[in-house]
Amino acid sequence: MTILFTIGDGEGKNADLVNQFLAEIELELGWLDIKSHPLGVSSDAIRVTTYNPQTIETVTAVRDFTVEFQKLHE
């Protein structure tokens, strides 16, 4: 399964946040397959690939990072 999302409309300031999210999650959770994906918006979207079974700890780590990132950039 691949989970795709973007931040807001993915344009302008939101495109910058998508790039920042991808850079920060690479530093924090670089062992996961989280990359950009063309979603039909002007910036790349965020793609979380879960083709192989993921542990609950992995899912929790991605969720926690995403929630914290959102809180910092509301």
mmCIF file of the N, C-alpha and C atoms, coordinates in Angstrom:
data_MODEL
# 
_entry.id   MODEL 
# 
loop_
_atom_site.group_PDB 
_atom_site.id 
_atom_site.type_symbol 
_atom_site.label_atom_id 
_atom_site.label_alt_id 
_atom_site.label_comp_id 
_atom_site.label_asym_id 
_atom_site.label_entity_id 
_atom_site.label_seq_id 
_atom_site.pdbx_PDB_ins_code 
_atom_site.Cartn_x 
_atom_site.Cartn_y 
_atom_site.Cartn_z 
_atom_site.occupancy 
_atom_site.B_iso_or_equiv 
_atom_site.pdbx_formal_charge 
_atom_site.auth_seq_id 
_atom_site.auth_comp_id 
_atom_site.auth_asym_id 
_atom_site.auth_atom_id 
_atom_site.pdbx_PDB_model_num 
ATOM 1   N N  . MET A 1 1  ? 0.844  -1.180 0.000  1.00 0.00 ? 1  MET A N  1 
ATOM 2   C CA . MET A 1 1  ? 0.000  0.000  0.000  1.00 0.00 ? 1  MET A CA 1 
ATOM 3   C C  . MET A 1 1  ? 0.886  1.239  0.000  1.00 0.00 ? 1  MET A C  1 
ATOM 4   N N  . THR A 1 2  ? 0.473  2.225  -0.760 1.00 0.00 ? 2  THR A N  1 
ATOM 5   C CA . THR A 1 2  ? 1.159  3.509  -0.769 1.00 0.00 ? 2  THR A CA 1 
ATOM 6   C C  . THR A 1 2  ? 0.183  4.570  -0.292 1.00 0.00 ? 2  THR A C  1 
ATOM 7   N N  . ILE A 1 3  ? 0.619  5.363  0.671  1.00 0.00 ? 3  ILE A N  1 
ATOM 8   C CA . ILE A 1 3  ? -0.196 6.435  1.231  1.00 0.00 ? 3  ILE A CA 1 
ATOM 9   C C  . ILE A 1 3  ? 0.337  7.742  0.662  1.00 0.00 ? 3  ILE A C  1 
ATOM 10  N N  . LEU A 1 4  ? -0.514 8.480  -0.035 1.00 0.00 ? 4  LEU A N  1 
ATOM 11  C CA . LEU A 1 4  ? -0.121 9.755  -0.642 1.00 0.00 ? 4  LEU A CA 1 
ATOM 12  C C  . LEU A 1 4  ? -0.867 10.898 0.004  1.00 0.00 ? 4  LEU A C  1 
ATOM 13  N N  . PHE A 1 5  ? -0.145 11.974 0.275  1.00 0.00 ? 5  PHE A N  1 
ATOM 14  C CA . PHE A 1 5  ? -0.790 13.186 0.770  1.00 0.00 ? 5  PHE A CA 1 
ATOM 15  C C  . PHE A 1 5  ? 0.111  14.371 0.499  1.00 0.00 ? 5  PHE A C  1 
ATOM 16  N N  . THR A 1 6  ? -0.449 15.547 0.594  1.00 0.00 ? 6  THR A N  1 
ATOM 17  C CA . THR A 1 6  ? 0.326  16.765 0.478  1.00 0.00 ? 6  THR A CA 1 
ATOM 18  C C  . THR A 1 6  ? -0.105 17.698 1.596  1.00 0.00 ? 6  THR A C  1 
ATOM 19  N N  . ILE A 1 7  ? 0.534  18.826 1.683  1.00 0.00 ? 7  ILE A N  1 
ATOM 20  C CA . ILE A 1 7  ? 0.209  19.803 2.717  1.00 0.00 ? 7  ILE A CA 1 
ATOM 21  C C  . ILE A 1 7  ? -0.591 20.916 2.047  1.00 0.00 ? 7  ILE A C  1 
ATOM 22  N N  . GLY A 1 8  ? -1.813 21.096 2.519  1.00 0.00 ? 8  GLY A N  1 
ATOM 23  C CA . GLY A 1 8  ? -2.683 22.106 1.913  1.00 0.00 ? 8  GLY A CA 1 
ATOM 24  C C  . GLY A 1 8  ? -2.874 21.834 0.440  1.00 0.00 ? 8  GLY A C  1 
ATOM 25  N N  . ASP A 1 9  ? -2.701 22.859 -0.372 1.00 0.00 ? 9  ASP A N  1 
ATOM 26  C CA . ASP A 1 9  ? -2.854 22.701 -1.817 1.00 0.00 ? 9  ASP A CA 1 
ATOM 27  C C  . ASP A 1 9  ? -1.544 22.316 -2.491 1.00 0.00 ? 9  ASP A C  1 
ATOM 28  N N  . GLY A 1 10 ? -0.468 22.181 -1.713 1.00 0.00 ? 10 GLY A N  1 
ATOM 29  C CA . GLY A 1 10 ? 0.820  21.791 -2.274 1.00 0.00 ? 10 GLY A CA 1 
ATOM 30  C C  . GLY A 1 10 ? 1.513  22.879 -3.062 1.00 0.00 ? 10 GLY A C  1 
ATOM 31  N N  . GLU A 1 11 ? 1.030  24.102 -2.972 1.00 0.00 ? 11 GLU A N  1 
ATOM 32  C CA . GLU A 1 11 ? 1.601  25.198 -3.747 1.00 0.00 ? 11 GLU A CA 1 
ATOM 33  C C  . GLU A 1 11 ? 2.181  26.276 -2.836 1.00 0.00 ? 11 GLU A C  1 
ATOM 34  N N  . GLY A 1 12 ? 3.122  27.053 -3.374 1.00 0.00 ? 12 GLY A N  1 
ATOM 35  C CA . GLY A 1 12 ? 3.708  28.178 -2.638 1.00 0.00 ? 12 GLY A CA 1 
ATOM 36  C C  . GLY A 1 12 ? 4.299  27.757 -1.310 1.00 0.00 ? 12 GLY A C  1 
ATOM 37  N N  . LYS A 1 13 ? 3.816  28.373 -0.226 1.00 0.00 ? 13 LYS A N  1 
ATOM 38  C CA . LYS A 1 13 ? 4.310  28.062 1.120  1.00 0.00 ? 13 LYS A CA 1 
ATOM 39  C C  . LYS A 1 13 ? 4.113  26.583 1.443  1.00 0.00 ? 13 LYS A C  1 
ATOM 40  N N  . ASN A 1 14 ? 3.005  26.020 0.991  1.00 0.00 ? 14 ASN A N  1 
ATOM 41  C CA . ASN A 1 14 ? 2.742  24.607 1.256  1.00 0.00 ? 14 ASN A CA 1 
ATOM 42  C C  . ASN A 1 14 ? 3.737  23.691 0.534  1.00 0.00 ? 14 ASN A C  1 
ATOM 43  N N  . ALA A 1 15 ? 4.154  24.067 -0.669 1.00 0.00 ? 15 ALA A N  1 
ATOM 44  C CA . ALA A 1 15 ? 5.175  23.303 -1.389 1.00 0.00 ? 15 ALA A CA 1 
ATOM 45  C C  . ALA A 1 15 ? 6.486  23.322 -0.603 1.00 0.00 ? 15 ALA A C  1 
ATOM 46  N N  . ASP A 1 16 ? 6.813  24.477 -0.029 1.00 0.00 ? 16 ASP A N  1 
ATOM 47  C CA . ASP A 1 16 ? 8.018  24.573 0.797  1.00 0.00 ? 16 ASP A CA 1 
ATOM 48  C C  . ASP A 1 16 ? 7.909  23.654 2.008  1.00 0.00 ? 16 ASP A C  1 
ATOM 49  N N  . LEU A 1 17 ? 6.712  23.585 2.608  1.00 0.00 ? 17 LEU A N  1 
ATOM 50  C CA . LEU A 1 17 ? 6.516  22.697 3.760  1.00 0.00 ? 17 LEU A CA 1 
ATOM 51  C C  . LEU A 1 17 ? 6.617  21.222 3.371  1.00 0.00 ? 17 LEU A C  1 
ATOM 52  N N  . VAL A 1 18 ? 6.135  20.867 2.189  1.00 0.00 ? 18 VAL A N  1 
ATOM 53  C CA . VAL A 1 18 ? 6.291  19.489 1.705  1.00 0.00 ? 18 VAL A CA 1 
ATOM 54  C C  . VAL A 1 18 ? 7.774  19.148 1.628  1.00 0.00 ? 18 VAL A C  1 
ATOM 55  N N  . ASN A 1 19 ? 8.565  20.035 1.024  1.00 0.00 ? 19 ASN A N  1 
ATOM 56  C CA . ASN A 1 19 ? 10.010 19.791 0.914  1.00 0.00 ? 19 ASN A CA 1 
ATOM 57  C C  . ASN A 1 19 ? 10.677 19.738 2.277  1.00 0.00 ? 19 ASN A C  1 
ATOM 58  N N  . GLN A 1 20 ? 10.253 20.592 3.185  1.00 0.00 ? 20 GLN A N  1 
ATOM 59  C CA . GLN A 1 20 ? 10.807 20.587 4.538  1.00 0.00 ? 20 GLN A CA 1 
ATOM 60  C C  . GLN A 1 20 ? 10.442 19.295 5.255  1.00 0.00 ? 20 GLN A C  1 
ATOM 61  N N  . PHE A 1 21 ? 9.192  18.858 5.122  1.00 0.00 ? 21 PHE A N  1 
ATOM 62  C CA . PHE A 1 21 ? 8.750  17.605 5.726  1.00 0.00 ? 21 PHE A CA 1 
ATOM 63  C C  . PHE A 1 21 ? 9.616  16.447 5.231  1.00 0.00 ? 21 PHE A C  1 
ATOM 64  N N  . LEU A 1 22 ? 9.816  16.363 3.909  1.00 0.00 ? 22 LEU A N  1 
ATOM 65  C CA . LEU A 1 22 ? 10.607 15.275 3.338  1.00 0.00 ? 22 LEU A CA 1 
ATOM 66  C C  . LEU A 1 22 ? 12.048 15.312 3.838  1.00 0.00 ? 22 LEU A C  1 
ATOM 67  N N  . ALA A 1 23 ? 12.628 16.499 3.944  1.00 0.00 ? 23 ALA A N  1 
ATOM 68  C CA . ALA A 1 23 ? 14.010 16.621 4.423  1.00 0.00 ? 23 ALA A CA 1 
ATOM 69  C C  . ALA A 1 23 ? 14.110 16.224 5.889  1.00 0.00 ? 23 ALA A C  1 
ATOM 70  N N  . GLU A 1 24 ? 13.177 16.698 6.707  1.00 0.00 ? 24 GLU A N  1 
ATOM 71  C CA . GLU A 1 24 ? 13.242 16.410 8.137  1.00 0.00 ? 24 GLU A CA 1 
ATOM 72  C C  . GLU A 1 24 ? 12.947 14.946 8.447  1.00 0.00 ? 24 GLU A C  1 
ATOM 73  N N  . ILE A 1 25 ? 11.992 14.353 7.746  1.00 0.00 ? 25 ILE A N  1 
ATOM 74  C CA . ILE A 1 25 ? 11.689 12.954 8.033  1.00 0.00 ? 25 ILE A CA 1 
ATOM 75  C C  . ILE A 1 25 ? 12.826 12.050 7.561  1.00 0.00 ? 25 ILE A C  1 
ATOM 76  N N  . GLU A 1 26 ? 13.538 12.477 6.520  1.00 0.00 ? 26 GLU A N  1 
ATOM 77  C CA . GLU A 1 26 ? 14.710 11.719 6.072  1.00 0.00 ? 26 GLU A CA 1 
ATOM 78  C C  . GLU A 1 26 ? 15.773 11.699 7.165  1.00 0.00 ? 26 GLU A C  1 
ATOM 79  N N  . LEU A 1 27 ? 15.971 12.842 7.827  1.00 0.00 ? 27 LEU A N  1 
ATOM 80  C CA . LEU A 1 27 ? 16.937 12.897 8.922  1.00 0.00 ? 27 LEU A CA 1 
ATOM 81  C C  . LEU A 1 27 ? 16.478 12.070 10.118 1.00 0.00 ? 27 LEU A C  1 
ATOM 82  N N  . GLU A 1 28 ? 15.198 12.163 10.437 1.00 0.00 ? 28 GLU A N  1 
ATOM 83  C CA . GLU A 1 28 ? 14.651 11.512 11.631 1.00 0.00 ? 28 GLU A CA 1 
ATOM 84  C C  . GLU A 1 28 ? 14.394 10.024 11.417 1.00 0.00 ? 28 GLU A C  1 
ATOM 85  N N  . LEU A 1 29 ? 13.797 9.685  10.281 1.00 0.00 ? 29 LEU A N  1 
ATOM 86  C CA . LEU A 1 29 ? 13.370 8.311  10.022 1.00 0.00 ? 29 LEU A CA 1 
ATOM 87  C C  . LEU A 1 29 ? 13.867 7.849  8.661  1.00 0.00 ? 29 LEU A C  1 
ATOM 88  N N  . GLY A 1 30 ? 15.114 8.100  8.348  1.00 0.00 ? 30 GLY A N  1 
ATOM 89  C CA . GLY A 1 30 ? 15.671 7.835  7.027  1.00 0.00 ? 30 GLY A CA 1 
ATOM 90  C C  . GLY A 1 30 ? 15.564 6.397  6.556  1.00 0.00 ? 30 GLY A C  1 
ATOM 91  N N  . TRP A 1 31 ? 15.334 5.498  7.470  1.00 0.00 ? 31 TRP A N  1 
ATOM 92  C CA . TRP A 1 31 ? 15.242 4.088  7.111  1.00 0.00 ? 31 TRP A CA 1 
ATOM 93  C C  . TRP A 1 31 ? 13.890 3.723  6.526  1.00 0.00 ? 31 TRP A C  1 
ATOM 94  N N  . LEU A 1 32 ? 12.944 4.647  6.520  1.00 0.00 ? 32 LEU A N  1 
ATOM 95  C CA . LEU A 1 32 ? 11.634 4.391  5.932  1.00 0.00 ? 32 LEU A CA 1 
ATOM 96  C C  . LEU A 1 32 ? 11.594 4.867  4.490  1.00 0.00 ? 32 LEU A C  1 
ATOM 97  N N  . ASP A 1 33 ? 10.680 4.312  3.710  1.00 0.00 ? 33 ASP A N  1 
ATOM 98  C CA . ASP A 1 33 ? 10.527 4.713  2.319  1.00 0.00 ? 33 ASP A CA 1 
ATOM 99  C C  . ASP A 1 33 ? 9.480  5.823  2.237  1.00 0.00 ? 33 ASP A C  1 
ATOM 100 N N  . ILE A 1 34 ? 9.917  7.043  2.536  1.00 0.00 ? 34 ILE A N  1 
ATOM 101 C CA . ILE A 1 34 ? 9.042  8.215  2.479  1.00 0.00 ? 34 ILE A CA 1 
ATOM 102 C C  . ILE A 1 34 ? 9.698  9.197  1.527  1.00 0.00 ? 34 ILE A C  1 
ATOM 103 N N  . LYS A 1 35 ? 9.057  9.408  0.392  1.00 0.00 ? 35 LYS A N  1 
ATOM 104 C CA . LYS A 1 35 ? 9.651  10.225 -0.657 1.00 0.00 ? 35 LYS A CA 1 
ATOM 105 C C  . LYS A 1 35 ? 8.584  11.076 -1.302 1.00 0.00 ? 35 LYS A C  1 
ATOM 106 N N  . SER A 1 36 ? 9.016  11.819 -2.302 1.00 0.00 ? 36 SER A N  1 
ATOM 107 C CA . SER A 1 36 ? 8.044  12.635 -3.031 1.00 0.00 ? 36 SER A CA 1 
ATOM 108 C C  . SER A 1 36 ? 7.370  11.792 -4.109 1.00 0.00 ? 36 SER A C  1 
ATOM 109 N N  . HIS A 1 37 ? 6.219  12.251 -4.541 1.00 0.00 ? 37 HIS A N  1 
ATOM 110 C CA . HIS A 1 37 ? 5.429  11.559 -5.557 1.00 0.00 ? 37 HIS A CA 1 
ATOM 111 C C  . HIS A 1 37 ? 4.618  12.597 -6.318 1.00 0.00 ? 37 HIS A C  1 
ATOM 112 N N  . PRO A 1 38 ? 4.599  12.536 -7.645 1.00 0.00 ? 38 PRO A N  1 
ATOM 113 C CA . PRO A 1 38 ? 3.789  13.499 -8.402 1.00 0.00 ? 38 PRO A CA 1 
ATOM 114 C C  . PRO A 1 38 ? 2.301  13.205 -8.212 1.00 0.00 ? 38 PRO A C  1 
ATOM 115 N N  . LEU A 1 39 ? 1.593  14.101 -7.565 1.00 0.00 ? 39 LEU A N  1 
ATOM 116 C CA . LEU A 1 39 ? 0.188  13.867 -7.230 1.00 0.00 ? 39 LEU A CA 1 
ATOM 117 C C  . LEU A 1 39 ? -0.740 14.744 -8.056 1.00 0.00 ? 39 LEU A C  1 
ATOM 118 N N  . GLY A 1 40 ? -0.203 15.463 -9.019 1.00 0.00 ? 40 GLY A N  1 
ATOM 119 C CA . GLY A 1 40 ? -1.046 16.320 -9.823 1.00 0.00 ? 40 GLY A CA 1 
ATOM 120 C C  . GLY A 1 40 ? -1.161 17.732 -9.281 1.00 0.00 ? 40 GLY A C  1 
ATOM 121 N N  . VAL A 1 41 ? -0.309 18.082 -8.324 1.00 0.00 ? 41 VAL A N  1 
ATOM 122 C CA . VAL A 1 41 ? -0.234 19.455 -7.821 1.00 0.00 ? 41 VAL A CA 1 
ATOM 123 C C  . VAL A 1 41 ? 1.123  20.010 -8.227 1.00 0.00 ? 41 VAL A C  1 
ATOM 124 N N  . SER A 1 42 ? 1.313  21.304 -8.054 1.00 0.00 ? 42 SER A N  1 
ATOM 125 C CA . SER A 1 42 ? 2.546  21.915 -8.547 1.00 0.00 ? 42 SER A CA 1 
ATOM 126 C C  . SER A 1 42 ? 3.796  21.417 -7.819 1.00 0.00 ? 42 SER A C  1 
ATOM 127 N N  . SER A 1 43 ? 3.649  20.966 -6.597 1.00 0.00 ? 43 SER A N  1 
ATOM 128 C CA . SER A 1 43 ? 4.795  20.386 -5.893 1.00 0.00 ? 43 SER A CA 1 
ATOM 129 C C  . SER A 1 43 ? 4.593  18.885 -5.792 1.00 0.00 ? 43 SER A C  1 
ATOM 130 N N  . ASP A 1 44 ? 5.658  18.187 -5.454 1.00 0.00 ? 44 ASP A N  1 
ATOM 131 C CA . ASP A 1 44 ? 5.518  16.760 -5.214 1.00 0.00 ? 44 ASP A CA 1 
ATOM 132 C C  . ASP A 1 44 ? 4.745  16.541 -3.929 1.00 0.00 ? 44 ASP A C  1 
ATOM 133 N N  . ALA A 1 45 ? 4.058  15.450 -3.865 1.00 0.00 ? 45 ALA A N  1 
ATOM 134 C CA . ALA A 1 45 ? 3.337  15.068 -2.658 1.00 0.00 ? 45 ALA A CA 1 
ATOM 135 C C  . ALA A 1 45 ? 4.238  14.179 -1.814 1.00 0.00 ? 45 ALA A C  1 
ATOM 136 N N  . ILE A 1 46 ? 3.736  13.762 -0.683 1.00 0.00 ? 46 ILE A N  1 
ATOM 137 C CA . ILE A 1 46 ? 4.474  12.892 0.226  1.00 0.00 ? 46 ILE A CA 1 
ATOM 138 C C  . ILE A 1 46 ? 3.945  11.478 0.023  1.00 0.00 ? 46 ILE A C  1 
ATOM 139 N N  . ARG A 1 47 ? 4.870  10.537 -0.144 1.00 0.00 ? 47 ARG A N  1 
ATOM 140 C CA . ARG A 1 47 ? 4.503  9.146  -0.360 1.00 0.00 ? 47 ARG A CA 1 
ATOM 141 C C  . ARG A 1 47 ? 5.108  8.293  0.741  1.00 0.00 ? 47 ARG A C  1 
ATOM 142 N N  . VAL A 1 48 ? 4.271  7.570  1.446  1.00 0.00 ? 48 VAL A N  1 
ATOM 143 C CA . VAL A 1 48 ? 4.731  6.618  2.458  1.00 0.00 ? 48 VAL A CA 1 
ATOM 144 C C  . VAL A 1 48 ? 4.437  5.230  1.903  1.00 0.00 ? 48 VAL A C  1 
ATOM 145 N N  . THR A 1 49 ? 5.477  4.470  1.619  1.00 0.00 ? 49 THR A N  1 
ATOM 146 C CA . THR A 1 49 ? 5.306  3.148  1.034  1.00 0.00 ? 49 THR A CA 1 
ATOM 147 C C  . THR A 1 49 ? 5.311  2.088  2.131  1.00 0.00 ? 49 THR A C  1 
ATOM 148 N N  . THR A 1 50 ? 4.280  1.285  2.124  1.00 0.00 ? 50 THR A N  1 
ATOM 149 C CA . THR A 1 50 ? 4.169  0.209  3.120  1.00 0.00 ? 50 THR A CA 1 
ATOM 150 C C  . THR A 1 50 ? 3.885  -1.119 2.421  1.00 0.00 ? 50 THR A C  1 
ATOM 151 N N  . TYR A 1 51 ? 4.615  -1.399 1.341  1.00 0.00 ? 51 TYR A N  1 
ATOM 152 C CA . TYR A 1 51 ? 4.409  -2.642 0.611  1.00 0.00 ? 51 TYR A CA 1 
ATOM 153 C C  . TYR A 1 51 ? 4.700  -3.856 1.483  1.00 0.00 ? 51 TYR A C  1 
ATOM 154 N N  . ASN A 1 52 ? 5.752  -3.762 2.251  1.00 0.00 ? 52 ASN A N  1 
ATOM 155 C CA . ASN A 1 52 ? 6.085  -4.860 3.162  1.00 0.00 ? 52 ASN A CA 1 
ATOM 156 C C  . ASN A 1 52 ? 5.385  -4.623 4.494  1.00 0.00 ? 52 ASN A C  1 
ATOM 157 N N  . PRO A 1 53 ? 5.088  -5.679 5.207  1.00 0.00 ? 53 PRO A N  1 
ATOM 158 C CA . PRO A 1 53 ? 4.424  -5.485 6.507  1.00 0.00 ? 53 PRO A CA 1 
ATOM 159 C C  . PRO A 1 53 ? 5.240  -4.548 7.403  1.00 0.00 ? 53 PRO A C  1 
ATOM 160 N N  . GLN A 1 54 ? 4.555  -3.635 8.039  1.00 0.00 ? 54 GLN A N  1 
ATOM 161 C CA . GLN A 1 54 ? 5.204  -2.686 8.942  1.00 0.00 ? 54 GLN A CA 1 
ATOM 162 C C  . GLN A 1 54 ? 4.784  -2.987 10.372 1.00 0.00 ? 54 GLN A C  1 
ATOM 163 N N  . THR A 1 55 ? 5.706  -2.800 11.272 1.00 0.00 ? 55 THR A N  1 
ATOM 164 C CA . THR A 1 55 ? 5.390  -3.002 12.684 1.00 0.00 ? 55 THR A CA 1 
ATOM 165 C C  . THR A 1 55 ? 4.558  -1.832 13.191 1.00 0.00 ? 55 THR A C  1 
ATOM 166 N N  . ILE A 1 56 ? 3.882  -2.045 14.290 1.00 0.00 ? 56 ILE A N  1 
ATOM 167 C CA . ILE A 1 56 ? 3.108  -0.955 14.896 1.00 0.00 ? 56 ILE A CA 1 
ATOM 168 C C  . ILE A 1 56 ? 4.040  0.175  15.322 1.00 0.00 ? 56 ILE A C  1 
ATOM 169 N N  . GLU A 1 57 ? 5.268  -0.156 15.689 1.00 0.00 ? 57 GLU A N  1 
ATOM 170 C CA . GLU A 1 57 ? 6.239  0.870  16.078 1.00 0.00 ? 57 GLU A CA 1 
ATOM 171 C C  . GLU A 1 57 ? 6.593  1.772  14.897 1.00 0.00 ? 57 GLU A C  1 
ATOM 172 N N  . THR A 1 58 ? 6.691  1.190  13.706 1.00 0.00 ? 58 THR A N  1 
ATOM 173 C CA . THR A 1 58 ? 6.985  1.978  12.513 1.00 0.00 ? 58 THR A CA 1 
ATOM 174 C C  . THR A 1 58 ? 5.826  2.911  12.190 1.00 0.00 ? 58 THR A C  1 
ATOM 175 N N  . VAL A 1 59 ? 4.623  2.376  12.211 1.00 0.00 ? 59 VAL A N  1 
ATOM 176 C CA . VAL A 1 59 ? 3.440  3.185  11.931 1.00 0.00 ? 59 VAL A CA 1 
ATOM 177 C C  . VAL A 1 59 ? 3.314  4.311  12.958 1.00 0.00 ? 59 VAL A C  1 
ATOM 178 N N  . THR A 1 60 ? 3.568  4.007  14.211 1.00 0.00 ? 60 THR A N  1 
ATOM 179 C CA . THR A 1 60 ? 3.499  5.001  15.280 1.00 0.00 ? 60 THR A CA 1 
ATOM 180 C C  . THR A 1 60 ? 4.559  6.086  15.086 1.00 0.00 ? 60 THR A C  1 
ATOM 181 N N  . ALA A 1 61 ? 5.764  5.702  14.676 1.00 0.00 ? 61 ALA A N  1 
ATOM 182 C CA . ALA A 1 61 ? 6.840  6.674  14.458 1.00 0.00 ? 61 ALA A CA 1 
ATOM 183 C C  . ALA A 1 61 ? 6.470  7.659  13.351 1.00 0.00 ? 61 ALA A C  1 
ATOM 184 N N  . VAL A 1 62 ? 5.895  7.162  12.255 1.00 0.00 ? 62 VAL A N  1 
ATOM 185 C CA . VAL A 1 62 ? 5.482  8.042  11.161 1.00 0.00 ? 62 VAL A CA 1 
ATOM 186 C C  . VAL A 1 62 ? 4.351  8.950  11.623 1.00 0.00 ? 62 VAL A C  1 
ATOM 187 N N  . ARG A 1 63 ? 3.377  8.374  12.304 1.00 0.00 ? 63 ARG A N  1 
ATOM 188 C CA . ARG A 1 63 ? 2.252  9.176  12.807 1.00 0.00 ? 63 ARG A CA 1 
ATOM 189 C C  . ARG A 1 63 ? 2.739  10.263 13.741 1.00 0.00 ? 63 ARG A C  1 
ATOM 190 N N  . ASP A 1 64 ? 3.585  9.914  14.696 1.00 0.00 ? 64 ASP A N  1 
ATOM 191 C CA . ASP A 1 64 ? 4.075  10.891 15.667 1.00 0.00 ? 64 ASP A CA 1 
ATOM 192 C C  . ASP A 1 64 ? 4.849  12.014 14.994 1.00 0.00 ? 64 ASP A C  1 
ATOM 193 N N  . PHE A 1 65 ? 5.708  11.661 14.036 1.00 0.00 ? 65 PHE A N  1 
ATOM 194 C CA . PHE A 1 65 ? 6.465  12.689 13.329 1.00 0.00 ? 65 PHE A CA 1 
ATOM 195 C C  . PHE A 1 65 ? 5.527  13.628 12.587 1.00 0.00 ? 65 PHE A C  1 
ATOM 196 N N  . THR A 1 66 ? 4.543  13.062 11.894 1.00 0.00 ? 66 THR A N  1 
ATOM 197 C CA . THR A 1 66 ? 3.612  13.855 11.104 1.00 0.00 ? 66 THR A CA 1 
ATOM 198 C C  . THR A 1 66 ? 2.786  14.792 11.982 1.00 0.00 ? 66 THR A C  1 
ATOM 199 N N  . VAL A 1 67 ? 2.312  14.291 13.107 1.00 0.00 ? 67 VAL A N  1 
ATOM 200 C CA . VAL A 1 67 ? 1.514  15.115 14.031 1.00 0.00 ? 67 VAL A CA 1 
ATOM 201 C C  . VAL A 1 67 ? 2.363  16.261 14.588 1.00 0.00 ? 67 VAL A C  1 
ATOM 202 N N  . GLU A 1 68 ? 3.586  15.974 14.992 1.00 0.00 ? 68 GLU A N  1 
ATOM 203 C CA . GLU A 1 68 ? 4.463  17.019 15.525 1.00 0.00 ? 68 GLU A CA 1 
ATOM 204 C C  . GLU A 1 68 ? 4.792  18.063 14.468 1.00 0.00 ? 68 GLU A C  1 
ATOM 205 N N  . PHE A 1 69 ? 5.049  17.622 13.237 1.00 0.00 ? 69 PHE A N  1 
ATOM 206 C CA . PHE A 1 69 ? 5.331  18.551 12.151 1.00 0.00 ? 69 PHE A CA 1 
ATOM 207 C C  . PHE A 1 69 ? 4.132  19.468 11.923 1.00 0.00 ? 69 PHE A C  1 
ATOM 208 N N  . GLN A 1 70 ? 2.952  18.899 11.933 1.00 0.00 ? 70 GLN A N  1 
ATOM 209 C CA . GLN A 1 70 ? 1.732  19.695 11.741 1.00 0.00 ? 70 GLN A CA 1 
ATOM 210 C C  . GLN A 1 70 ? 1.582  20.732 12.842 1.00 0.00 ? 70 GLN A C  1 
ATOM 211 N N  . LYS A 1 71 ? 1.818  20.330 14.087 1.00 0.00 ? 71 LYS A N  1 
ATOM 212 C CA . LYS A 1 71 ? 1.685  21.265 15.218 1.00 0.00 ? 71 LYS A CA 1 
ATOM 213 C C  . LYS A 1 71 ? 2.660  22.436 15.080 1.00 0.00 ? 71 LYS A C  1 
ATOM 214 N N  . LEU A 1 72 ? 3.872  22.153 14.616 1.00 0.00 ? 72 LEU A N  1 
ATOM 215 C CA . LEU A 1 72 ? 4.889  23.197 14.480 1.00 0.00 ? 72 LEU A CA 1 
ATOM 216 C C  . LEU A 1 72 ? 4.576  24.175 13.354 1.00 0.00 ? 72 LEU A C  1 
ATOM 217 N N  . HIS A 1 73 ? 3.782  23.751 12.383 1.00 0.00 ? 73 HIS A N  1 
ATOM 218 C CA . HIS A 1 73 ? 3.597  24.576 11.179 1.00 0.00 ? 73 HIS A CA 1 
ATOM 219 C C  . HIS A 1 73 ? 2.132  24.942 10.934 1.00 0.00 ? 73 HIS A C  1 
ATOM 220 N N  . GLU A 1 74 ? 1.324  24.966 11.963 1.00 0.00 ? 74 GLU A N  1 
ATOM 221 C CA . GLU A 1 74 ? -0.078 25.379 11.812 1.00 0.00 ? 74 GLU A CA 1 
ATOM 222 C C  . GLU A 1 74 ? -0.187 26.868 11.611 1.00 0.00 ? 74 GLU A C  1 
# 
